[in-house]
């Protein structure tokens, strides 16, 4: 397989067009993404012939070789695209439902479904918040959950029918190159290891922020708890881009990769509220789209998307298509998290945010609590999601299993209605968990190399570009950890970081 074979040329042209279309729609340059004509124009890119070709290359390559690595990534992406294509009508049905559905409360008040999650998070009154979430759950159970369940069953069937390897999970493990069951065992261990820490800290925050007793808290309360805007004033909208650019410049590299990252801060109707990154050509045209509204969350999202953008824009242009566009997303998520975790970094906060030194202990304790909550939730999600597909639990029993697993890990009461909604497709939770581990390990290794304030050391940036970003996504997260730090990925550095924040 040569770098310029038609399979790759077509795939890259297709991905560039799709990415350009999504960028135009989400940045407000046009209303809605017009994907059908793009799929039609590029149907050879993911058609039966391309599929048969790629599968043959994968089967013929020697495991462990570069050919095998490349073919695995291409087969993985082709299967995802083909399954996604087949399920597009079901997905459109879901989008239509989500846009039109209305949550009705017993007292007659109404809330559009599309907005209900935000309203729940912002409702300070506990009874009102729970009533709204109960009404949402009732509607979801009756109308939305059956649609999601049908789509998940279809997806499972299509992946099994591809007959690459026997079974859903083993197929995804073979195509991603990583073991889901090994990570699941680590998650179970992490939940045990941090149980007493969690039991310690949860009641304090429930009581202080929401005035609720432990044992009584729901998932809706958890969402409200994580939204507490206590420190938002220290993260003003007008300083956000300047400070973030100053940070990257301090690190000794160009904050926009010499113009390849295009910051789009203009106000425009139809532009998404949340920052996002669109790589339209890798590495030459990467859009970083922001509507600065300020607050801790906004700064964190910008840092996250900037990590992605600098990764894409600094990839070596010599890399074949699959190492720039495909591969293990734990890598790019790991860099994004390495950046967004600076909002847990004492020195970084003092230099670039407006937090007062006297507020730091309280801010960091709260950040440590949030980090532990999210990690415990993601571990529980992965443990639950593996059981959806292992055939030992009938799907009728999944709602109970979901509630039991998530409650057990977080201490918050989850709704059975969400058992088919709160699921990341294709074990994406595993990519996040590996990314989380990777960024924590990278942070420790950067501290070892460039000191505690590595994020302002002018030698760090060139190192990040040369040793990490430039390599694209050729490696698995585990391989990269070995090469760069000589260590295995694990939850240990995350536990150390959380212990430090909790003080
Ligand atoms: Zn991300």
Boltz pocket constraint, residues with backbone or C-beta under 6 A from the ligand:
constraints:
  - pocket:
      binder: B
      contacts: [[A, 304], [A, 308], [A, 332], [A, 333], [A, 336]]
      max_distance: 6.0
